[in-house]
Amino acid sequence: MFYFFSKTLYYLLTPACWLFAGLLLAFFTKNAVLRQRLVGVTLALLYVFGNSFLVNELELWWEYPPTQIPTDSTKKVAVVLTGGIINGMKETPDDRVLLSREADRAGQALYLYKRGAVQKILISGGAGDLPFQRKSVNDEGHMAAKFLIMAGVRPNDIVLENKSRNTHENAVFSAAMLHRYFPASQYILVTSASHMRRAVACFQKEGVSVLPFPGAFVSSRRSFMPTEWLFPNEDSLARSYYLMKELVGYIMYKIVGYL
């Protein structure tokens, strides 16, 4: 039940949804004063969540900072969390792997493997589609593994955990596999920078100590150009949605005891 509500709740967190609701209420209300206030609130929401400077500042505050992993003699396993790595919404005439918004998660795991910082890669994530959603990827972990193998990772160095549907289950099922197959290794957690805080807390809750190695950064260097803070833009609206999703996800996980 928590899984269902946690996934459907995010549809109400989109700034675009809030803007639409504000304008819809303003359109149908007969009270002139209330209509003016609703329009004012909607304009304020558009400015805040569409403001590149403000959204970037929030991202810089929330995203986990870049880290380094030493290439020493300690055996290490990269634990890669799926969720947007593969684009399964587009059909192709061949067996190519199309990458999606979070593909940098796989890219950072590949980087660690190629430079010898990790020797094994555990890909965690199963099918998490809901009945009313359009089917995307049947097995994103398998497709991510296929991409890594095409990029030069040995098949024997990849382990799949394909039962988990959310971050909590990523930690639960991955913890069991890590303790079973790699008990004497260090664990490097690879996920997006905005998702890292919740992911680290989930793994710690399951008794797994991880070294964070974030990727898929959305924030950028600070810019004080007038265009960054004077006018809203659609890219910032999309970025603010993913930021709100992570903030609310962290709070909800805290409430139910997953962290």
The 8 nearest C-alpha neighbors of each residue, nearest first, counted from 0:
[[1, 3, 2, 4, 5, 6, 7, 129],
 [2, 0, 4, 3, 5, 6, 255, 251],
 [1, 3, 5, 0, 4, 6, 165, 164],
 [4, 2, 0, 6, 1, 5, 7, 129],
 [3, 5, 7, 1, 6, 2, 8, 0],
 [6, 4, 2, 8, 3, 7, 1, 9],
 [5, 7, 4, 3, 8, 9, 2, 10],
 [6, 8, 4, 9, 10, 5, 3, 11],
 [9, 7, 10, 5, 6, 11, 4, 12],
 [10, 8, 12, 11, 7, 6, 244, 5],
 [9, 11, 8, 12, 7, 13, 6, 16],
 [12, 10, 9, 8, 13, 16, 17, 7],
 [13, 11, 9, 10, 14, 240, 243, 244],
 [12, 14, 16, 240, 15, 11, 10, 17],
 [15, 13, 17, 16, 18, 240, 12, 236],
 [14, 16, 18, 13, 17, 19, 236, 12],
 [17, 15, 19, 13, 14, 18, 20, 11],
 [16, 18, 14, 20, 19, 15, 21, 13],
 [19, 17, 15, 21, 16, 20, 41, 14],
 [18, 20, 16, 22, 17, 21, 23, 15],
 [21, 19, 23, 17, 18, 22, 24, 16],
 [22, 20, 18, 24, 23, 19, 41, 37],
 [21, 23, 25, 19, 24, 20, 26, 18],
 [24, 22, 20, 26, 25, 21, 19, 27],
 [23, 25, 21, 27, 26, 22, 28, 20],
 [26, 24, 34, 22, 23, 28, 37, 27],
 [25, 27, 23, 24, 28, 22, 34, 29],
 [26, 28, 24, 25, 23, 29, 34, 22],
 [29, 27, 25, 30, 26, 24, 34, 33],
 [28, 30, 31, 27, 34, 33, 26, 25],
 [31, 29, 33, 28, 32, 34, 35, 25],
 [30, 32, 34, 33, 29, 35, 28, 36],
 [33, 31, 35, 34, 30, 36, 37, 29],
 [34, 32, 36, 30, 35, 31, 37, 28],
 [33, 35, 25, 31, 37, 32, 36, 30],
 [34, 36, 32, 38, 33, 37, 39, 31],
 [37, 35, 39, 33, 38, 34, 40, 32],
 [36, 38, 40, 34, 39, 35, 25, 21],
 [37, 39, 41, 35, 36, 40, 42, 34],
 [40, 38, 36, 42, 37, 41, 35, 43],
 [39, 41, 43, 37, 42, 38, 36, 44],
 [42, 40, 38, 44, 43, 39, 21, 18],
 [41, 43, 45, 39, 44, 40, 38, 46],
 [42, 44, 40, 46, 41, 45, 47, 39],
 [45, 43, 41, 47, 46, 42, 48, 40],
 [46, 44, 42, 43, 49, 48, 47, 41],
 [45, 47, 43, 49, 44, 231, 50, 48],
 [48, 46, 44, 50, 49, 45, 43, 53],
 [49, 47, 236, 50, 45, 46, 239, 44],
 [48, 50, 231, 235, 236, 232, 46, 45],
 [49, 51, 231, 47, 228, 53, 48, 52],
 [52, 50, 227, 54, 235, 53, 55, 228],
 [51, 53, 55, 228, 227, 54, 50, 56],
 [54, 52, 56, 55, 50, 51, 57, 47],
 [55, 53, 57, 51, 56, 52, 50, 58],
 [54, 56, 58, 52, 57, 218, 53, 51],
 [57, 55, 59, 53, 58, 54, 52, 60],
 [58, 56, 60, 54, 55, 59, 61, 53],
 [57, 59, 55, 61, 60, 56, 218, 62],
 [60, 58, 56, 57, 61, 62, 218, 55],
 [59, 61, 57, 58, 62, 56, 63, 55],
 [62, 60, 58, 59, 57, 193, 63, 242],
 [63, 61, 193, 192, 58, 59, 60, 64],
 [62, 64, 192, 195, 193, 61, 213, 65],
 [63, 65, 62, 66, 192, 213, 59, 212],
 [66, 64, 213, 63, 212, 67, 214, 192],
 [65, 67, 212, 64, 68, 211, 213, 63],
 [68, 66, 69, 65, 212, 211, 210, 70],
 [67, 69, 116, 70, 66, 212, 111, 210],
 [70, 68, 71, 116, 67, 73, 72, 115],
 [71, 69, 116, 115, 68, 72, 114, 117],
 [70, 72, 73, 69, 116, 74, 115, 68],
 [71, 73, 74, 70, 75, 116, 69, 115],
 [74, 72, 71, 75, 184, 185, 70, 117],
 [75, 73, 184, 185, 72, 118, 117, 76],
 [74, 76, 185, 117, 184, 186, 118, 73],
 [75, 77, 119, 186, 117, 120, 187, 118],
 [76, 78, 187, 120, 188, 186, 121, 79],
 [79, 77, 121, 188, 189, 187, 122, 120],
 [80, 78, 189, 122, 123, 121, 77, 190],
 [81, 79, 123, 190, 122, 124, 78, 189],
 [82, 80, 124, 84, 123, 79, 83, 140],
 [83, 81, 84, 80, 101, 124, 139, 85],
 [82, 84, 101, 85, 99, 100, 81, 102],
 [85, 83, 102, 101, 99, 82, 98, 81],
 [84, 86, 98, 99, 83, 87, 97, 139],
 [87, 85, 99, 98, 97, 88, 89, 84],
 [86, 88, 136, 135, 89, 85, 97, 90],
 [89, 87, 135, 86, 90, 136, 134, 133],
 [90, 88, 87, 91, 86, 97, 135, 136],
 [89, 91, 88, 92, 87, 93, 97, 86],
 [90, 92, 93, 89, 94, 95, 97, 96],
 [93, 91, 90, 94, 95, 89, 96, 97],
 [94, 92, 91, 95, 90, 96, 97, 89],
 [93, 95, 96, 92, 91, 97, 90, 145],
 [94, 96, 93, 97, 91, 92, 146, 145],
 [97, 95, 146, 98, 94, 142, 85, 145],
 [98, 96, 86, 85, 95, 99, 87, 89],
 [97, 99, 85, 86, 102, 84, 96, 100],
 [98, 100, 86, 85, 84, 102, 101, 83],
 [99, 101, 102, 83, 84, 98, 103, 85],
 [102, 100, 84, 83, 103, 99, 104, 215],
 [103, 101, 84, 104, 99, 105, 98, 100],
 [102, 104, 106, 215, 105, 101, 214, 107],
 [105, 103, 102, 190, 107, 106, 214, 101],
 [104, 106, 108, 103, 107, 102, 109, 79],
 [105, 107, 103, 109, 104, 108, 110, 102],
 [106, 108, 110, 109, 104, 105, 103, 111],
 [109, 107, 105, 111, 110, 106, 112, 77],
 [108, 110, 106, 112, 107, 111, 113, 105],
 [109, 111, 107, 113, 108, 112, 106, 114],
 [112, 110, 116, 108, 109, 114, 113, 117],
 [111, 113, 117, 109, 115, 110, 114, 116],
 [112, 114, 110, 115, 111, 109, 116, 152],
 [113, 115, 111, 112, 116, 110, 70, 117],
 [114, 116, 112, 113, 117, 70, 111, 118],
 [115, 117, 70, 111, 114, 112, 69, 68],
 [118, 116, 75, 112, 76, 115, 111, 119],
 [117, 119, 75, 76, 112, 115, 74, 156],
 [120, 118, 156, 76, 117, 157, 77, 121],
 [121, 119, 77, 157, 76, 78, 156, 158],
 [120, 122, 158, 78, 159, 157, 77, 79],
 [121, 123, 79, 159, 140, 78, 160, 80],
 [124, 122, 160, 80, 169, 79, 161, 81],
 [125, 123, 161, 163, 81, 140, 164, 160],
 [124, 126, 161, 162, 163, 164, 138, 127],
 [127, 125, 137, 138, 128, 164, 124, 136],
 [126, 128, 164, 125, 129, 165, 163, 124],
 [129, 127, 126, 132, 134, 130, 135, 133],
 [128, 130, 132, 131, 127, 3, 133, 134],
 [131, 129, 132, 128, 133, 134, 127, 3],
 [132, 130, 129, 133, 128, 134, 7, 3],
 [133, 131, 129, 130, 134, 128, 135, 7],
 [132, 134, 135, 131, 128, 130, 129, 88],
 [135, 133, 132, 128, 136, 137, 88, 129],
 [136, 134, 87, 88, 133, 137, 128, 86],
 [135, 137, 87, 138, 139, 134, 126, 85],
 [138, 136, 126, 139, 135, 134, 125, 87],
 [139, 137, 140, 141, 136, 126, 125, 142],
 [138, 140, 142, 141, 136, 143, 85, 137],
 [139, 141, 143, 142, 138, 124, 122, 144],
 [140, 142, 144, 139, 138, 143, 145, 159],
 [143, 141, 145, 139, 144, 140, 146, 138],
 [142, 144, 140, 146, 145, 141, 139, 147],
 [145, 143, 141, 147, 142, 146, 140, 148],
 [144, 146, 142, 148, 143, 147, 141, 149],
 [145, 147, 143, 149, 144, 148, 150, 142],
 [148, 146, 150, 144, 149, 145, 152, 143],
 [147, 149, 152, 145, 151, 150, 146, 153],
 [148, 150, 146, 147, 151, 145, 152, 144],
 [151, 149, 147, 148, 152, 146, 109, 145],
 [150, 152, 148, 149, 153, 147, 113, 109],
 [153, 151, 148, 147, 150, 154, 156, 149],
 [152, 154, 156, 155, 148, 151, 157, 147],
 [155, 153, 156, 157, 148, 152, 144, 158],
 [156, 154, 153, 157, 158, 119, 152, 120],
 [157, 155, 119, 154, 153, 120, 158, 118],
 [158, 156, 120, 154, 155, 121, 119, 159],
 [157, 159, 121, 120, 122, 156, 160, 119],
 [160, 158, 122, 121, 161, 123, 140, 157],
 [161, 159, 123, 122, 162, 124, 173, 158],
 [160, 162, 125, 124, 163, 159, 123, 140],
 [163, 161, 125, 160, 124, 164, 172, 126],
 [162, 164, 168, 124, 125, 169, 165, 161],
 [165, 163, 127, 125, 124, 126, 168, 162],
 [164, 166, 168, 167, 163, 169, 127, 124],
 [167, 165, 169, 168, 198, 170, 201, 164],
 [166, 168, 170, 169, 165, 201, 171, 257],
 [167, 169, 163, 171, 170, 165, 166, 172],
 [170, 168, 166, 163, 167, 171, 172, 173],
 [169, 171, 202, 173, 168, 167, 172, 174],
 [172, 170, 168, 174, 173, 169, 205, 167],
 [171, 173, 175, 174, 169, 170, 168, 176],
 [172, 174, 176, 170, 175, 171, 169, 177],
 [175, 173, 177, 171, 172, 176, 170, 178],
 [174, 176, 178, 172, 173, 177, 179, 171],
 [177, 175, 179, 173, 174, 178, 180, 172],
 [176, 178, 181, 174, 179, 180, 175, 173],
 [179, 177, 182, 175, 176, 181, 180, 174],
 [178, 180, 176, 177, 181, 175, 182, 174],
 [179, 181, 177, 176, 178, 182, 175, 183],
 [180, 182, 177, 184, 183, 178, 179, 176],
 [183, 181, 178, 184, 179, 180, 177, 185],
 [182, 184, 181, 185, 74, 178, 75, 180],
 [185, 183, 74, 75, 181, 182, 186, 76],
 [184, 186, 75, 76, 74, 187, 183, 73],
 [185, 187, 76, 209, 75, 77, 210, 188],
 [188, 186, 77, 210, 209, 78, 76, 211],
 [187, 189, 78, 211, 212, 210, 209, 77],
 [190, 188, 79, 212, 213, 78, 104, 187],
 [191, 189, 104, 213, 80, 195, 214, 79],
 [192, 190, 214, 215, 194, 213, 193, 195],
 [191, 193, 213, 62, 63, 195, 214, 194],
 [192, 194, 62, 191, 195, 61, 63, 245],
 [195, 193, 191, 192, 196, 197, 198, 245],
 [194, 196, 198, 192, 197, 193, 199, 190],
 [197, 195, 199, 198, 194, 200, 63, 193],
 [196, 198, 200, 195, 199, 249, 194, 201],
 [197, 199, 195, 201, 200, 196, 166, 194],
 [200, 198, 202, 196, 201, 197, 195, 203],
 [199, 201, 203, 258, 197, 198, 202, 204],
 [202, 200, 204, 198, 258, 199, 203, 167],
 [203, 201, 170, 205, 207, 199, 204, 200],
 [202, 204, 206, 200, 207, 205, 201, 208],
 [203, 205, 201, 202, 206, 258, 200, 257],
 [206, 204, 202, 203, 207, 171, 201, 170],
 [205, 207, 203, 204, 202, 208, 174, 201],
 [208, 206, 203, 202, 205, 209, 174, 204],
 [207, 209, 203, 206, 202, 186, 210, 185],
 [210, 208, 186, 187, 188, 211, 207, 199],
 [209, 211, 187, 188, 186, 212, 208, 185],
 [212, 210, 188, 187, 213, 209, 189, 199],
 [211, 213, 189, 66, 188, 187, 210, 214],
 [214, 212, 192, 191, 190, 189, 211, 65],
 [213, 215, 191, 192, 216, 104, 103, 190],
 [216, 214, 191, 103, 101, 192, 217, 104],
 [217, 215, 214, 192, 218, 191, 193, 62],
 [218, 216, 215, 219, 58, 238, 192, 193],
 [219, 217, 55, 58, 216, 59, 220, 62],
 [218, 220, 221, 217, 55, 59, 216, 222],
 [221, 219, 222, 218, 55, 59, 56, 223],
 [222, 220, 219, 223, 52, 55, 56, 218],
 [221, 223, 224, 220, 227, 52, 219, 225],
 [224, 222, 225, 227, 221, 52, 228, 226],
 [223, 225, 226, 227, 222, 228, 229, 52],
 [226, 224, 227, 229, 228, 223, 230, 222],
 [225, 227, 224, 229, 228, 230, 223, 51],
 [228, 226, 51, 52, 225, 224, 229, 223],
 [227, 229, 52, 50, 226, 225, 230, 51],
 [228, 230, 226, 225, 227, 231, 50, 46],
 [229, 231, 228, 226, 50, 232, 227, 46],
 [232, 230, 49, 50, 46, 45, 51, 229],
 [233, 231, 49, 234, 235, 230, 50, 236],
 [232, 234, 236, 235, 49, 237, 231, 238],
 [235, 233, 237, 236, 232, 238, 49, 51],
 [234, 236, 49, 238, 237, 233, 51, 232],
 [235, 237, 49, 233, 239, 234, 48, 238],
 [236, 238, 240, 234, 235, 239, 233, 241],
 [239, 237, 235, 240, 241, 236, 234, 242],
 [238, 240, 242, 236, 237, 241, 48, 235],
 [239, 241, 243, 13, 237, 238, 242, 244],
 [242, 240, 244, 238, 243, 239, 245, 237],
 [241, 243, 239, 245, 244, 240, 246, 238],
 [244, 242, 246, 240, 245, 241, 239, 247],
 [243, 245, 241, 242, 247, 246, 248, 240],
 [246, 244, 248, 242, 243, 247, 249, 194],
 [245, 247, 243, 249, 248, 244, 242, 250],
 [246, 248, 250, 244, 249, 245, 243, 251],
 [249, 247, 245, 251, 246, 250, 244, 252],
 [248, 250, 252, 246, 247, 251, 197, 245],
 [249, 251, 253, 247, 248, 252, 254, 246],
 [252, 250, 254, 248, 253, 249, 247, 255],
 [253, 251, 257, 249, 255, 254, 250, 258],
 [254, 252, 250, 256, 258, 251, 255, 257],
 [253, 255, 251, 252, 256, 250, 257, 258],
 [256, 254, 252, 253, 257, 251, 258, 250],
 [257, 255, 253, 258, 254, 252, 251, 204],
 [256, 258, 252, 255, 253, 201, 167, 204],
 [257, 201, 200, 253, 256, 204, 252, 197]]
